């Protein structure tokens, strides 16, 4: 009886309507409280480094952190004459581009219009759930570049649908721009390459497109950073730093925050500034403060381990919170597919020309987990879901595609339980 209700289309429509209304309510609220915020949202410091396009010079472009994002924001600012709204507009437009790309390029479902609507709404809600598209930071712009370039890379392994030279060059260019926008791209890229090697093995090293895209991305990074490279022999990357003249560092600030959070000396909603670190050093001159990750790992392995476990658990809660039942669903790809819950038996899977997608599922899932582990190791204080949102969105894309291989009853069961989970999460956050 319970199964009958969970797989019923009418029940699905009712749950879907409530799920959609709650999500739209949240998105509209974010639009007014974040995008139209007359004050400043977190990390909105890019507005301070925009420049006048009428006085544009390559020196200034190349010497500014997050060059592509700041350049686009400066162009928009030429028309809006509002630094803050210009940076937010670029984020919002990047979200629009990503949604259009996902809708056009992702094979969401077969012939069911209702299911196609369900699946697109899940993608739409995940893409906007973090409200990052309303914030004037480079995060969302980076996500778009990573997602498109990664999908182009994965396509180069599909022998039945080879990428054109234009696509390969475009993928390399977008990847290079993503690195310039935010250096955290390198962490995700590293885990992506590891995952590709593990699943494609020798094919990875024989894939000439990979080498070409790598060369193009390096050339793009060098061209964007040409001025600082030729004058200072260094790259200008968008990395948070505290001037050395202050006597402290970003690492020390994060460490002290983690230390105080662990000891319950400050609430986890409270953040410290570099001034707090300087004050702490003056009041506690004998206190140990590590200078780097290795120093922390050697002297306080317990704190480091506890923080990593906490952040890994927090990240996986976010996976379930934002992807619902589609997150655990993707793990089934590692299990024998010869089962009654699928539409076809294993021999038919082996003959399916979309088998390449199954390997890509595994690559993305492993990339996502390796990225979480990497950022948990590097973050120290607190894991921020936005760091791995590109791989999370790709995980949902491939989960939705994978769901198409299941029987109709199973698909609607996944939809309905995910709708219920989404509704419950909203109720929980509203209490």
C-alpha angles and dihedrals in degrees: 000000000000091000089052092058094042092055097039117119094216090053088048092054093049093048091043092052092052092044091050095046092052092048093047089049090053093046093049091049090051091049092057099037099039111021094037093036107139089207129050131289123215116293094004095144097122091085087069094059101047116120137206112271090207088063094039118157130174089231092061093041093050096043096052120093116249090018100188094047095044091047093053091045090050090052091051090046089057087068101032098038089210117108095196097049091043092061091045092048091055089053092048093047090048088056091052091050092050094049092049090048093049092047094050100037103036119086094218103169144342119249104325113109091191093054091045089056091048093050096045091050090054089052091044093051095046091049092053101031095094091052087224090131088068095051124090096236134109095246100099094043088054091050092056093050093047096046095049095043093047092051090050089051092050090050091058088069092057105098091190095055110032120193119247122240089251091055092048093050090046091050092051092048093049091048091051091049091049090056090050092049095052127356090213083082087078091062093052091042091052092052090045092054091048090051092048091051092049094052103030097033111173092008088067093058092044093051103106091188090066092057092047092050090048092052092047092049092050091049091050092050090049094047093049090049095038097121098050089041093055097039104032103016092234143100122246106226129175097250124148109242138167115218111261089229089073091067096236140071143221089255092055091048091052091046093052091048091051090047094052093043090051091050091046090237092132131021116260089243091063120089127197127224130217087259089062089053092050090049091049091051092051093048094043107033092163095050118116115244116174119228097211145358095277091051090052093046092052098044103031109023092152094058091044092050093047092051092049093050092047093050093046090051091047091051093051091048087055089050090057093039094055102030100034114190092350090075098061089036092068091060089068088074088079092055127085107279094210094104139117094245091073127079092229135034125244098269090057089051090054090053093047112111089215093065086110087071091062092059090046088053089059093045092053094043092051091044089053093051095044089050091052091050092047094050091044088056094046102038100064096180111040138353114234113205092210089073091068100029093110092060091040091056090048089049090056091046092055092041090057091048091047091051089064089073092062128087118271093251091053092048093053091045089057092046095050097045089048090051090051092048091050091050092048092050090053092049090048092051091047095055 
